[in-house]
């Protein structure tokens, strides 16, 4: 496997995806793609009443990520310019599967499959995971008003869903390496050595896989 690096960082809410994606972009001089979160007009309502606002929330995210990935493909990847993103489009199915009713999910899935058909696909995935206590602590520390009503139970189930989704992803895409890092053991935001370890691991993989940076 080779080609222009397109790296995605994934994991549950609060695990540090954006912080790590920024660090990777800075270290390797890659373009940074950040998902739109705060601009979602339904997200605050979603955390207050998941059942009522789930479909609107997930559709907003899907349409915006579709547009973002199209833009990043046209302006960067198609021109052989490396990119690191703080999300993978598969997260849409993780969140939608957790929050939508069965009939809504089937409708959502049809739209999802149509949209992702020609989306650019990453050639490296970084998967961050951590315990519920760590996630809750980091969410509290960053103090986003929009996240203050996140249910610990919802977050715990989401972490379980992420683990299953990443295991399934590795089985279905053996050609795409997944680098796993434990957020309970590595605090790359506060510990420079932890960040260096992650960046060195990624650098070694890129060279080994002949992904040109």
C-alpha positions as CSV (number, residue, x, y, z in Angstrom):
1,X,0.0,0.0,0.0
2,X,1.2,3.5,-0.8
3,X,0.1,6.8,-2.1
4,X,-0.6,10.2,-0.6
5,X,-1.1,10.0,3.2
6,X,-4.7,10.4,4.3
7,X,-4.8,9.8,8.0
8,X,-7.9,9.8,10.2
9,X,-8.0,9.9,14.0
10,X,-11.0,8.3,15.6
11,X,-12.3,7.5,19.1
12,X,-15.2,8.4,21.4
13,X,-16.1,11.9,22.6
14,X,-13.4,13.4,24.8
15,X,-10.6,11.1,23.9
16,X,-8.4,13.8,22.2
17,X,-9.0,13.3,18.5
18,X,-8.6,16.9,17.4
19,X,-5.6,17.5,19.7
20,X,-3.8,14.6,18.2
21,X,-4.8,15.4,14.6
22,X,-3.4,18.9,15.1
23,X,-0.1,17.5,16.4
24,X,0.2,15.1,13.4
25,X,-0.5,18.0,11.0
26,X,2.1,20.2,12.6
27,X,4.7,17.4,12.8
28,X,4.4,16.2,9.3
29,X,3.2,19.4,7.7
30,X,-0.1,17.8,6.5
31,X,-3.3,19.7,5.8
32,X,-5.7,19.4,8.8
33,X,-9.4,18.5,8.3
34,X,-11.5,19.2,11.4
35,X,-15.1,18.1,11.7
36,X,-17.9,20.6,12.2
37,X,-19.3,20.2,15.7
38,X,-20.3,23.4,17.3
39,X,-22.0,24.6,14.1
40,X,-24.6,21.8,14.4
41,X,-27.8,23.6,15.5
42,X,-29.3,20.4,16.8
43,X,-26.4,19.1,18.9
44,X,-27.3,20.8,22.2
45,X,-30.9,19.7,21.9
46,X,-29.6,16.2,21.0
47,X,-27.7,15.8,24.3
48,X,-30.8,17.0,26.2
49,X,-33.2,14.7,24.4
50,X,-31.5,12.1,22.2
51,X,-34.7,10.4,21.0
52,X,-36.3,13.6,19.8
53,X,-33.3,15.1,18.0
54,X,-31.2,12.2,16.8
55,X,-32.2,12.1,13.1
56,X,-31.8,15.8,12.5
57,X,-28.4,15.8,14.3
58,X,-27.1,12.8,12.4
59,X,-28.3,14.1,9.0
60,X,-26.6,17.4,9.6
61,X,-23.3,15.7,10.4
62,X,-23.5,13.4,7.4
63,X,-24.2,16.1,4.9
64,X,-21.4,18.4,6.3
65,X,-18.9,15.6,6.4
66,X,-19.8,14.6,2.8
67,X,-19.1,18.2,1.7
68,X,-15.9,18.4,3.7
69,X,-14.5,15.2,2.3
70,X,-15.3,16.2,-1.2
71,X,-13.5,19.5,-0.7
72,X,-10.5,17.9,0.9
73,X,-10.3,15.4,-2.0
74,X,-10.5,18.1,-4.7
75,X,-8.1,20.6,-3.1
76,X,-5.6,18.4,-1.5
77,X,-5.6,14.6,-2.1
78,X,-6.2,14.9,-5.8
79,X,-3.1,17.1,-5.9
80,X,-1.1,14.6,-3.8
81,X,-1.1,16.9,-0.8
82,X,-1.3,14.8,2.5
83,X,-4.2,15.2,4.9
84,X,-5.0,14.3,8.5
85,X,-8.6,14.4,9.7
86,X,-9.9,14.3,13.2
87,X,-12.7,11.9,12.1
88,X,-13.5,8.9,9.9
89,X,-16.8,8.9,8.0
90,X,-17.6,5.5,9.6
91,X,-18.3,7.4,12.9
92,X,-21.6,8.3,11.3
93,X,-22.9,4.8,11.5
94,X,-21.6,4.4,15.1
95,X,-23.6,7.4,16.3
96,X,-26.6,6.8,14.1
97,X,-26.7,3.1,15.2
98,X,-26.7,4.1,18.8
99,X,-29.4,6.9,18.6
100,X,-31.8,6.2,15.7
101,X,-34.8,3.9,15.8
102,X,-34.6,0.9,13.4
103,X,-36.8,2.4,10.7
104,X,-34.9,5.7,10.8
105,X,-31.6,3.9,10.7
106,X,-32.5,2.0,7.6
107,X,-33.4,5.3,5.8
108,X,-30.2,6.9,7.1
109,X,-28.1,3.9,5.9
110,X,-29.4,4.2,2.3
111,X,-28.5,7.9,2.2
112,X,-25.1,7.1,3.8
113,X,-24.2,4.4,1.3
114,X,-25.0,6.6,-1.7
115,X,-22.9,9.5,-0.3
116,X,-19.8,7.6,0.6
117,X,-19.6,5.7,-2.6
118,X,-17.0,8.0,-4.2
119,X,-15.6,9.6,-1.0
120,X,-11.8,9.5,-0.4
121,X,-10.8,6.6,1.9
122,X,-8.0,6.9,4.5
123,X,-4.9,4.8,4.2
124,X,-4.1,5.0,8.0
125,X,-6.5,5.1,10.9
126,X,-5.4,6.1,14.4
127,X,-7.8,4.8,17.0
128,X,-7.8,6.4,20.5
129,X,-9.7,4.7,23.3
130,X,-10.0,5.3,27.1
131,X,-12.0,4.4,30.1
132,X,-15.3,6.2,30.9
133,X,-13.6,8.0,33.9
134,X,-10.9,9.4,31.6
135,X,-13.4,10.5,29.0
136,X,-15.6,12.2,31.5
137,X,-12.7,14.0,33.1
138,X,-11.4,15.3,29.8
139,X,-14.9,16.4,28.7
140,X,-15.2,18.3,31.9
141,X,-11.8,19.9,31.6
142,X,-12.4,21.3,28.1
143,X,-15.6,22.8,29.3
144,X,-17.7,22.9,26.2
145,X,-21.2,24.2,27.0
146,X,-22.7,22.0,24.4
147,X,-21.4,18.8,26.0
148,X,-22.5,19.5,29.6
149,X,-25.6,17.3,29.3
150,X,-23.9,14.2,27.9
151,X,-25.1,11.1,29.7
152,X,-22.3,8.9,31.2
153,X,-24.4,5.9,30.1
154,X,-24.6,7.2,26.6
155,X,-20.8,7.8,26.5
156,X,-20.1,4.3,27.9
157,X,-22.3,2.6,25.3
158,X,-20.7,4.8,22.6
159,X,-17.2,3.5,23.7
160,X,-18.4,-0.1,23.4
161,X,-19.8,0.7,19.9
162,X,-16.5,2.2,18.9
163,X,-14.6,-0.8,19.9
164,X,-16.9,-3.1,17.9
165,X,-16.8,-0.8,14.9
166,X,-13.0,-0.7,14.9
167,X,-12.7,-4.4,15.2
168,X,-15.1,-4.9,12.3
169,X,-13.2,-2.3,10.3
170,X,-9.9,-4.1,10.7
171,X,-11.6,-7.4,9.6
172,X,-13.2,-5.8,6.5
173,X,-10.1,-3.6,5.6
174,X,-7.0,-5.6,6.3
175,X,-5.1,-3.4,3.9
176,X,-5.7,-0.3,6.0
177,X,-3.5,-0.3,9.2
178,X,-5.1,0.8,12.5
179,X,-2.8,2.2,15.1
180,X,-4.4,1.8,18.6
181,X,-3.4,4.0,21.6
182,X,-4.8,3.8,25.1
183,X,-5.7,7.2,26.5
184,X,-5.6,6.0,30.1
185,X,-1.9,5.2,29.6
186,X,-0.9,8.0,27.2
187,X,-1.7,11.6,27.9
188,X,-0.2,13.1,24.8
189,X,-1.7,16.6,25.5
190,X,0.3,17.0,28.7
191,X,3.2,14.6,28.3
192,X,5.6,15.3,25.4
193,X,7.1,11.9,25.6
194,X,3.7,10.3,25.0
195,X,3.1,12.5,22.0
196,X,6.6,11.7,20.6
197,X,5.9,7.9,21.0
198,X,2.7,8.2,19.0
199,X,4.3,10.4,16.3
200,X,7.3,8.1,16.0
201,X,5.0,5.1,15.7
202,X,3.1,6.8,12.9
203,X,6.3,7.8,11.1
204,X,7.6,4.3,11.2
205,X,4.4,3.0,9.7
206,X,4.3,5.6,6.9
207,X,7.9,4.6,5.9
208,X,7.2,0.9,6.2
209,X,4.0,1.1,4.1
210,X,5.7,3.4,1.5
211,X,3.1,6.0,2.0
212,X,4.8,9.1,0.6
213,X,4.9,12.2,2.9
